[in-house]
């Protein structure tokens, strides 16, 4: 207990380069999978009430409301080897003691708990390495004399790398 307070040396200020919503239609599952594959996790709204005490396993109960009240990250997907059903792998913000080490699995393609109804993606823009108050639009972070900045490179713009990942993924799916 006790001790001295100190400022945080590394606390980057980030900007968003681009963002968007995934249209909810008959192809939403494929669209979400593609976005995760190409750019990484997506944010999704969910009705959290039925999962507050969820202990684990694949959530398949379609009797709950699709009215959402919480945001989670969909970080991946899988297929149940026993049933052959696809499911989302979801990361929650409730800590590692919730469900399966802070993650859960939820059946995909049924918009259970409203998970597929409002899904957003984003890519980071420039960001500072050290704590520096950037303006909301990030314009004052461009001055090298003031602060060092880094720029995120969107992996989806490197088509050669995307093709390599697709080829590797299709090879591993055949095994």
N, C-alpha and C positions, 0 to 999 in steps of 0.2 A: 504494500500500500504506500501511498505517497509518491513522491517523485516530482520531477520537473516536467512541465509541458514544453513541447517543442513543435515547431511548424513541420508540416509534412514536406519533404524535399521533392518527391515525385508524386504529383497529383495532376495528371494531364487534363487539359480542357479540350474537349472534342467538338467537332462540328459534324453535321450530317451532309453528305455530298448529294445523295439522292434517296428517295423513299417512294413507296407506293403500296397499294392494296391489291390483294389477289381477288379477282372476281369470283363470286360464289355461283357456280354453275355445275353442270354435270361433269366437268373436267377438273373440279377443284382439287381432288386428291392428287392427280398428276401434276397440276400447277404447283401445289405446295411442295411435292417431292422434288420437282425440278428446281424450284427456288432454293431449297435446302441444299441440294446437290451442287448447285452452281455458286451460291453466295454464302450459304451457312444458315444457321437457325433463323426462324421467323417468330414474330410475336403474334399471339392469338388470344382472343377473348374467350372466356369460359364461364359457365355456371359453376362456381366453386362450392356451393353448399353441399352437394352430394359427395364431394371428395375430401371434405375436411378431415375425416377420420379414416380415409382409405389406407389400408395396410399393405396392399400389393396385389399383383395379378393383373390381368387385362380387364379393364372396365368395359362392360358390354351392355349395361342396363339402359334401355332407351325410354324408360318411363319418366325421366326427369325433364324439367323445363329447359328450353334452349335460350332463355333470357340470361344474358351474361352479366357478371359482376366482378370479374377478376381478369388479370392478364398473366399468361404463361408463355414460355418459349417452346415451340415444337422444334426439337433438335435432331430428330431422325424418325425412322420407321422400321418396322420389322414384320415378320410373318410368323404366326403361331404354328409350330411344327405339328401340333395335334389337330388343329381345326383348319389350318390353311388360311385363316383370316388375317388381314393386314391390320396393323395397329400403329398409332403414333407413339413416339417416345417423347415425353413432355418433361421439361425441367420447371419446377415451381420455385417460388421465392421463400418457401416456408422452412427451409433448412434441411439438413441431412437426416433428421429423425422422422421426417414425414415420409410416408409410403416407402418407396424403394430407394433409400439414400437421397431423398429430395427429388426423385424422378417418379413418373408413373407411366403406365401404358394404357392407351384408350383406343378402342376399335375405330379404325379409319373408314371413311366413306358413308357414315350415317349421320354426320353432324351431331354426334352425341354431345350433350351439354353445350351446344352451340359452337364447338371448337373450330369448325370449318367455315363459319359464317362471316367472320371478320378477322382476316389474317393480313398482317403488314410485314413488309421487309424494308430494310434500310442498309445503306453502306456508309461507313464513316468517311468524313472529309479530312481536312487537315487537322492536326492536333498538336498541342504543345507538349514538350517533354517535361518541363518544369512548371510549377504552379505560376500561372500568369493570367490575370483577368482579361480574357478575350471578350470582345463585344459579341452580341448574339449572332451577328452575321459572319463573324470570324475575320473581318477585314483588317483589324489591327494586329492580327497574328502573322501577317506577312512580312513584317519588318525584321530582317535578320539581326539588326543592331539591337533590337529589343529582346527577342526571344528566339530560340531554335524551334523550328516546326518540322513536322514529319507529314508525309502524305500517304494515305492508304491507297493501295493499288487494288482495284476491284478484280478479283480472280476471274470473273465471268467475261472480262474483256480480252483475256488471253486465250484465244480459241484453240491454239495448239495444246495448251495445258488442259483445257476442257475436253478436247478429243482424247488425250491420253487417259484422263480419268474415266471417261466413258468406256474406252476400250478395256481398261483394267477392271472396271466394275462389271462389264458384260462378261468378261472372262471368269471372274470369281462367281458370278451367278450361275454359270453353266456347270460348275463343279458339284 
